[in-house]
Amino acid sequence: MKHMVPTSAQSVPIDGQTKLRRYVFLALSSFSAFDLTAAIEALKDANRLHGRNVYAWRILSVDGSGVTSSSGLRIDVDGGLEQLNRDDTLVVLNGDDFIANATTRVLTWLGVQSRRVGRLGAISSGVYTVLKARAIRPAQVAVHWTYRSGLQEAFSDIQIDRSVFNVSGTTFTCSGGLGTVDVMLHLIREDHGLDLATSVSDSLICSTPRTMAHEQTFSQMTRVGDRNWIVASAIELMQDKIEYPIPPSEIARKIGVSTRQLERLFSRHMNSTPKTYYMRLRMEQARNLLLQTNMQVIEVSVATGFNTPSHFSKIYRKHFGNSPHRERGFSATGLAPISVAKAA
């Protein structure tokens, strides 16, 4: 993929008051091409609709060579890990191999540049990278829901919320996907006002941009919520109580229904019992932690509400047909993981 960068890439006055703001995207191996192009398209439309270039952008890789996205799309870049400027906005895009991509070289560079740039952001698993580098330490961050469990375990002092994006001062984090468009519209509004942001939104056929108050939604939850609010409320409680699971009777009590009614509703709408569905959520959480973090199996078992690793391993094998150790990619001797697998 070829990309065009405005020729006036320096931070210079445009109309005596407005400065050209440059976005610098660090694209790490297996990054999301959608997230990168969504951000650039928003900036490109802002330039066109403003009537002059108010944004420029530059794409970097670790070594200055082209980089391949998670979809196999390879893009050209403008440079390697270079020094940035005070007027730059640095955005980190990581990929499926986000732990392996967080090398000492990358983390050191991020630590230095975070003190130089005017604004720093991260999209999807790029949030892990900037947190690992201690480039940002906000009270809470937004990240794609598939990475939420791993990040919460790795950074227990930070709230990993379910919002589409989070902007705090000069830092921002984002879930990725269509959330990338939402955060870019928010930033354009901060820079140039509501009118330009609305025009860009219309150009992108994004009629109702989401705000930081909007949470990431799940198709299953949406469908269930449309059919029965009791089941949707029960699932939300289960998701919040993965580490310390509560019995279906307690879930029913909190919602204000009988255990029998909750069981009937789950049977009708989910073709499952509340207990079975709850266990499935815990197993999915466990699998995400195994594939996204370097947590020991015993730590994963505790984080998903199991008292003993042996019980956890038995249930895990029943659900996925594989032991937690083999899922992680451990060798037969139980040594360190061979590689970090793709997130489930």
C-alpha positions as CSV (number, residue, x, y, z in Angstrom):
1,M,0.0,0.0,0.0
2,K,1.4,3.4,-0.9
3,H,0.5,6.4,1.2
4,M,0.7,10.1,0.5
5,V,2.2,12.5,3.0
6,P,1.5,16.3,2.6
7,T,4.6,18.0,1.3
8,S,4.6,20.7,4.0
9,A,5.4,18.2,6.8
10,Q,7.0,20.8,9.2
11,S,5.1,22.3,12.1
12,V,4.7,25.8,10.7
13,P,1.9,28.4,11.0
14,I,-0.9,27.9,8.4
15,D,-3.0,31.0,8.8
16,G,-1.1,32.9,11.5
17,Q,-2.8,31.0,14.3
18,T,-3.2,27.3,13.3
19,K,-0.2,25.0,13.2
20,L,0.1,22.0,11.0
21,R,-0.1,19.0,13.4
22,R,1.9,16.0,12.4
23,Y,0.8,12.4,13.3
24,V,3.5,9.8,13.5
25,F,2.3,6.2,13.3
26,L,4.6,3.5,14.6
27,A,3.4,0.3,12.9
28,L,4.7,-2.8,14.6
29,S,4.5,-6.3,13.0
30,S,1.0,-7.7,12.4
31,F,-0.6,-4.3,13.1
32,S,-4.2,-3.7,11.9
33,A,-4.2,-2.1,8.4
34,F,-7.8,-1.0,9.1
35,D,-6.8,1.0,12.1
36,L,-3.9,2.8,10.2
37,T,-6.0,3.6,7.2
38,A,-9.0,4.7,9.2
39,A,-6.9,7.2,11.1
40,I,-5.2,8.5,8.0
41,E,-8.5,8.8,6.0
42,A,-9.9,11.0,8.8
43,L,-6.9,13.3,8.7
44,K,-7.0,13.4,4.9
45,D,-10.7,14.4,4.9
46,A,-10.0,17.0,7.6
47,N,-7.4,18.6,5.3
48,R,-9.8,18.5,2.3
49,L,-12.8,19.9,4.2
50,H,-10.8,22.5,6.0
51,G,-9.5,23.9,2.7
52,R,-5.9,23.6,3.6
53,N,-3.5,21.1,5.2
54,V,-4.0,21.2,8.9
55,Y,-2.6,17.6,9.3
56,A,0.4,15.7,8.0
57,W,1.4,12.2,8.8
58,R,4.4,9.9,8.7
59,I,4.6,6.1,9.2
60,L,7.5,4.5,11.0
61,S,8.6,0.9,11.5
62,V,11.3,-0.5,13.8
63,D,14.0,-0.7,11.2
64,G,12.7,1.7,8.5
65,S,11.7,-1.2,6.2
66,G,8.2,-2.0,5.0
67,V,6.0,-3.8,7.6
68,T,3.3,-6.4,7.1
69,S,-0.2,-6.1,8.7
70,S,-2.2,-8.8,10.3
71,S,-4.1,-9.3,7.0
72,G,-0.9,-9.8,5.0
73,L,-0.9,-6.3,3.5
74,R,2.6,-4.9,3.4
75,I,3.1,-1.1,3.4
76,D,6.0,1.2,2.7
77,V,7.1,3.4,5.6
78,D,8.8,6.8,5.9
79,G,11.5,5.9,8.4
80,G,12.7,4.0,11.4
81,L,12.8,4.9,15.1
82,E,13.7,8.5,14.7
83,Q,13.6,11.5,17.0
84,L,10.2,13.3,17.1
85,N,9.2,16.8,17.8
86,R,7.1,18.6,20.4
87,D,4.3,19.3,17.9
88,D,4.0,15.6,16.9
89,T,1.3,13.2,17.9
90,L,2.7,9.7,18.2
91,V,0.3,6.8,17.7
92,V,1.4,3.2,18.4
93,L,-0.1,0.3,16.4
94,N,0.7,-3.2,17.6
95,G,-0.6,-6.5,16.4
96,D,-1.4,-10.1,17.4
97,D,2.2,-10.7,18.5
98,F,2.1,-7.7,20.8
99,I,4.2,-9.2,23.6
100,A,7.0,-10.2,21.3
101,N,6.9,-6.9,19.5
102,A,7.5,-5.0,22.8
103,T,11.2,-5.4,22.5
104,T,13.7,-3.5,24.6
105,R,14.6,-1.3,21.6
106,V,11.0,-0.3,21.0
107,L,10.2,0.3,24.7
108,T,13.3,2.4,25.2
109,W,12.5,4.5,22.2
110,L,8.9,5.0,23.3
111,G,10.1,6.0,26.8
112,V,12.3,8.8,25.3
113,Q,9.8,9.9,22.7
114,S,6.9,10.1,25.2
115,R,8.8,13.0,26.8
116,R,9.3,14.8,23.5
117,V,6.0,14.6,21.7
118,G,3.0,16.8,22.4
119,R,0.5,14.0,22.3
120,L,0.7,10.2,22.6
121,G,-1.8,7.6,21.7
122,A,-2.2,3.8,21.2
123,I,-4.7,1.7,19.4
124,S,-5.9,-1.8,20.2
125,S,-2.9,-4.0,21.4
126,G,-0.6,-0.9,21.0
127,V,-2.0,0.0,24.5
128,Y,0.1,-2.8,25.9
129,T,3.2,-1.4,24.3
130,V,2.9,2.1,25.7
131,L,2.0,0.8,29.2
132,K,4.9,-1.6,29.2
133,A,7.2,1.3,28.2
134,R,5.6,3.4,31.0
135,A,5.1,6.0,28.3
136,I,1.7,6.7,29.7
137,R,0.3,5.9,33.1
138,P,-3.4,7.2,33.1
139,A,-5.9,6.1,35.6
140,Q,-7.8,4.1,33.0
141,V,-7.4,3.1,29.4
142,A,-9.5,1.7,26.6
143,V,-8.5,-1.4,24.7
144,H,-10.1,-3.9,22.4
145,W,-12.2,-6.4,24.4
146,T,-10.1,-9.4,23.3
147,Y,-7.0,-7.9,25.0
148,R,-8.8,-6.5,28.1
149,S,-8.2,-9.6,30.3
150,G,-4.5,-9.8,29.6
151,L,-3.9,-6.1,30.2
152,Q,-5.8,-6.1,33.4
153,E,-3.6,-8.9,34.7
154,A,-0.4,-7.3,33.5
155,F,-1.3,-3.8,34.8
156,S,-3.4,-4.3,37.9
157,D,-3.0,-0.7,39.0
158,I,-4.7,0.7,35.9
159,Q,-8.5,0.4,35.2
160,I,-9.0,-1.2,31.8
161,D,-12.5,0.0,31.0
162,R,-15.0,-1.1,28.3
163,S,-15.2,2.3,26.6
164,V,-14.6,2.7,22.8
165,F,-11.8,5.1,23.5
166,N,-10.4,7.2,26.3
167,V,-8.7,10.6,26.1
168,S,-6.9,12.0,29.2
169,G,-5.0,15.2,28.8
170,T,-2.3,14.6,26.1
171,T,-2.8,10.9,25.9
172,F,-5.4,8.7,24.3
173,T,-6.2,5.0,24.0
174,C,-8.6,3.2,21.7
175,S,-10.2,-0.1,21.2
176,G,-9.4,-0.1,17.5
177,G,-11.8,-1.1,14.6
178,L,-14.5,1.5,14.1
179,G,-13.4,3.0,17.4
180,T,-10.4,4.4,15.6
181,V,-12.7,6.6,13.6
182,D,-14.5,7.7,16.8
183,V,-11.3,8.8,18.5
184,M,-10.0,10.6,15.4
185,L,-13.2,12.6,15.2
186,H,-12.9,13.4,18.8
187,L,-9.3,14.7,18.4
188,I,-10.2,16.6,15.2
189,R,-13.0,18.3,17.2
190,E,-10.5,19.2,20.0
191,D,-8.1,20.7,17.4
192,H,-10.5,22.5,15.1
193,G,-14.0,22.5,16.5
194,L,-17.3,20.7,16.1
195,D,-18.0,21.9,12.5
196,L,-14.9,20.3,11.0
197,A,-15.3,17.1,13.0
198,T,-19.0,16.9,11.9
199,S,-18.0,17.4,8.2
200,V,-15.4,14.7,8.5
201,S,-17.9,12.4,10.1
202,D,-20.4,13.0,7.3
203,S,-17.7,12.4,4.7
204,L,-16.9,9.0,6.3
205,I,-20.7,8.1,6.6
206,C,-20.3,8.0,10.3
207,S,-23.6,9.7,11.2
208,T,-23.4,9.2,15.0
209,P,-19.9,9.2,16.3
210,R,-19.5,7.6,19.7
211,T,-18.0,9.3,22.7
212,M,-15.9,8.2,25.7
213,A,-19.2,7.3,27.4
214,H,-20.0,4.6,24.9
215,E,-18.9,1.1,25.7
216,Q,-17.8,-1.6,23.3
217,T,-20.8,-3.8,22.4
218,F,-20.9,-7.5,21.7
219,S,-23.2,-8.9,19.0
220,Q,-24.4,-11.6,21.3
221,M,-25.2,-9.2,24.2
222,T,-26.9,-6.9,21.8
223,R,-29.1,-9.6,20.4
224,V,-29.9,-11.0,23.9
225,G,-30.6,-7.5,25.2
226,D,-33.2,-6.9,22.5
227,R,-34.9,-10.2,23.4
228,N,-34.6,-10.2,27.2
229,W,-33.1,-7.7,29.6
230,I,-32.9,-10.2,32.4
231,V,-30.5,-12.5,30.5
232,A,-28.5,-9.6,29.3
233,S,-28.1,-8.3,32.9
234,A,-27.1,-11.8,34.1
235,I,-24.4,-12.1,31.4
236,E,-23.1,-8.7,32.4
237,L,-22.8,-9.8,36.0
238,M,-21.0,-12.9,35.0
239,Q,-18.5,-11.0,33.0
240,D,-17.8,-8.7,36.0
241,K,-17.4,-11.7,38.3
242,I,-15.0,-13.9,36.4
243,E,-12.3,-14.1,39.1
244,Y,-14.8,-14.5,41.9
245,P,-17.7,-16.3,40.4
246,I,-21.0,-16.3,42.2
247,P,-23.7,-19.0,42.0
248,P,-26.7,-18.6,39.7
249,S,-29.0,-18.1,42.7
250,E,-27.0,-15.0,43.7
251,I,-27.1,-13.7,40.2
252,A,-30.9,-14.2,40.1
253,R,-31.2,-12.4,43.5
254,K,-29.2,-9.4,42.3
255,I,-31.4,-9.0,39.2
256,G,-34.6,-9.6,41.2
257,V,-35.9,-12.8,39.7
258,S,-36.1,-16.4,40.9
259,T,-33.4,-18.9,40.1
260,R,-36.0,-21.0,38.3
261,Q,-37.0,-18.1,36.1
262,L,-33.4,-17.3,35.3
263,E,-32.8,-20.9,34.2
264,R,-35.9,-20.9,32.0
265,L,-34.9,-17.7,30.3
266,F,-31.3,-19.0,29.7
267,S,-32.7,-22.2,28.2
268,R,-35.1,-20.2,25.9
269,H,-32.6,-17.5,24.7
270,M,-29.2,-19.1,25.1
271,N,-30.0,-22.8,24.8
272,S,-27.9,-23.3,27.9
273,T,-28.1,-23.2,31.7
274,P,-26.8,-20.2,33.6
275,K,-24.1,-22.4,35.2
276,T,-22.9,-23.8,31.8
277,Y,-22.9,-20.4,30.2
278,Y,-20.9,-18.9,33.1
279,M,-18.3,-21.6,32.8
280,R,-18.0,-20.9,29.1
281,L,-17.2,-17.3,29.8
282,R,-14.6,-18.3,32.4
283,M,-13.0,-20.7,29.9
284,E,-12.9,-18.0,27.2
285,Q,-11.2,-15.6,29.7
286,A,-8.7,-18.3,30.6
287,R,-7.9,-18.9,27.0
288,N,-7.3,-15.2,26.3
289,L,-5.0,-15.0,29.3
290,L,-3.0,-18.1,28.2
291,L,-2.6,-16.8,24.7
292,Q,-2.0,-13.1,25.5
293,T,0.1,-13.1,28.6
294,N,3.1,-14.9,30.2
295,M,1.0,-15.8,33.3
296,Q,1.7,-19.2,34.7
297,V,-1.1,-21.7,34.5
298,I,-1.7,-21.6,38.2
299,E,-2.1,-17.8,38.0
300,V,-4.6,-18.1,35.1
301,S,-6.6,-20.7,37.2
302,V,-6.8,-18.3,40.1
303,A,-7.7,-15.4,37.8
304,T,-10.7,-17.3,36.5
305,G,-12.0,-18.5,39.8
306,F,-10.5,-22.0,40.2
307,N,-9.2,-23.2,43.6
308,T,-6.8,-25.7,42.1
309,P,-4.8,-26.0,38.9
310,S,-5.8,-29.6,38.5
311,H,-9.5,-28.8,38.5
312,F,-8.8,-25.9,36.1
313,S,-6.8,-28.1,33.7
314,K,-9.6,-30.8,33.7
315,I,-12.3,-28.3,32.8
316,Y,-10.1,-26.6,30.3
317,R,-9.4,-29.8,28.5
318,K,-13.1,-30.7,28.4
319,H,-13.9,-27.3,26.8
320,F,-11.0,-27.0,24.3
321,G,-9.7,-30.6,23.9
322,N,-6.3,-29.4,24.9
323,S,-4.5,-28.9,28.2
324,P,-3.6,-25.3,29.3
325,H,0.1,-26.1,28.9
326,R,-0.2,-27.3,25.4
327,E,-2.5,-24.4,24.5
328,R,0.1,-22.0,25.7
329,G,2.7,-23.7,23.5
330,F,4.9,-25.1,26.3
331,S,7.4,-27.8,25.5
332,A,7.0,-31.2,27.0
333,T,9.3,-30.3,29.8
334,G,7.1,-27.4,30.9
335,L,9.7,-24.7,30.2
336,A,9.1,-21.2,28.9
337,P,6.6,-20.7,26.0
338,I,7.9,-21.4,22.6
339,S,6.0,-18.4,21.1
340,V,3.1,-16.1,21.7
341,A,0.1,-17.4,19.9
342,K,-2.5,-15.4,18.1
343,A,-5.2,-14.0,20.5
344,A,-8.4,-16.0,20.4
